[in-house]
C-alpha cells in the first residue's frame, strides 16, 4: 500500500493547528499558569525565556538553569538529543530543511500559514498565505454546501 503523503501532511497540519488552538486558549484563560514558548526562542535566547519561566513559577532566578545537566545516568527527558552535559544549542533549528523536500515545506506552509505567522515564523513563499486562505474558504464553502446552507 502506498503512503498517502498529502493525507499525512493534512493530518499533521490539523493536529498542529488543534494543539495550537488548545495551547492559546489555556494561555489566555490561565495567563498566570501557562506560558507559551517557541523552541527557537528557548534555544536561541535561553536566558530571557528561562527568566520569564522562573518568574511565572515564582522561583528565584538562578543561572544554574542555564548550565547543562551533570547527571551521570541516562538522560530521561523527552528530547532525542539529550546527552548528559550537552548545553542548549541551535543545531536542530534548520534540521527540517535537510530532512524535508522543498515541496513538502511549501505544502506545510500553505496548510499552516496563518498559524505560522501568528507564532512569528517566516514563510519561504509569501504566496502561501493567499493559497492558505483560498483553501480555507473553499473548505468552508464545501462544508456549508454539504449541509445545504449554500446554493449550487
N, C-alpha and C positions, 0 to 999 in steps of 0.2 A: 504494500500500500504506500502510495506517495504521500509525503508530508505536505500538509496544506500551510505553506509559509505565510500566505496572506491571512489565513484564518488565525494562525499563531500570533501574527503581529496585531491583528484586531483584538484578540483576547488579551494580549499583553497590554495594549493601549487602554482597553476597557478597565482592566484591573488597576493599572496605574492611575487612571482618572478617578476610579471609585475610591481608591486609597487616598488620593489627594483630597477629594471632597470630604471624606471622613476626618482626615487629619486637620483640615482647615476648620471644619465645624467644631472639633474638640478645642482647637486653639482659640477660636472665637468665644466658645462657651466657657472655657476654663483658662483664661489668659494667665492666671497666677499658678497654674499647674502644668501647662503644656507649652512647650517651646519648639517651634519648627526650625530645623537646621538643615541647610543644604550641605551635603557631604563635601562638595567643592570648597565651601567656606570653612568647614571644620579642618580640612587638611591643608588648605592654603594659608589660613589665618587662625590657627588653633587658639591662641591666647584670648582674643576678644570673644570668640564663641564660648570658650570654656569659662571665661569670666561671667558672661551672661548666664550660663547654666548654673554656676555655683551661686550666683545672686538669686536666681529663681528658686534654687533648692535651699536658700537661706543658710548656706555654709560659708565659712570664711574662705577667701581666696588663698590658695597655696600653690606656688609654682610647681610643686611636686606633680600636679596633674598633667603637666607638660612633659614630664620625663617618661621614658619607656618603662614598661614593667621589668622588674628584676626577678620575677618568679623563675624558678628552675624547672618547674613541671611543664607539662604540655599546656599550651595556651588554649583556654576553653571558651573564648569569645566567639561570636558569630562570624567574625572576619575570616576570610580564607587565607589571608596573608599574615595573620597574627603570630609572628615569631617572637618569643621572649627577647626583649632587648631592642626590638625594632621600633624606631621612632615613627611618629606620624609623618607621612610623606605624600607627595602628589603624583607618584608614578602611575597610579591607576586611573588618573583623570582622563587620559586620552586613549586608554587601552581599547575602548569600544571601537575606535576608528580602525584599529588593527584587526578586530575580530568581526566587524560587520561590513557588508558590501555597501558602497555608496548608495545604491538604490534602496537598500533596507533602511539606511539612515534617512533618506529622503521620504520614504513612506511613513516612518515613525514620526518625523516632523510634521507631515501632513495630518496624521491622526491626532497628534498631541500639541500642535502649535499653540493654541490659547493657554493651555496649562504650562507648557514650557516657558512661554513668555512671562506668565504670572510668577514663575519661580526665578526669573531673571536669566534664563538660558538664551543664548544667541542661536539663531537658526542659520544653517548653511544656505538655505534657499528662502529668502523673504517671501516668495510667492506661495510658500507652504501655508501661510496664514489664510490667504484668499481661498486656496484649494480646501483647506480645513473647514472654513465657514460654509463654502459651497456644499461640501459633502454633508455637513451637519444639517443644513437647510433641506437638502434632498431627503435625508433620513427622516426628518420631522414631517415633511410633506408626505412621504410614503406611509409613515405610521398613521397620520391623520386620514389619509385616503383609505387605508386598510380598515379604519374604524368608522368609515362612512362620513367623515367630517369635511372632506374636500370633494368637490365635483371632479369628474374625469377631465 
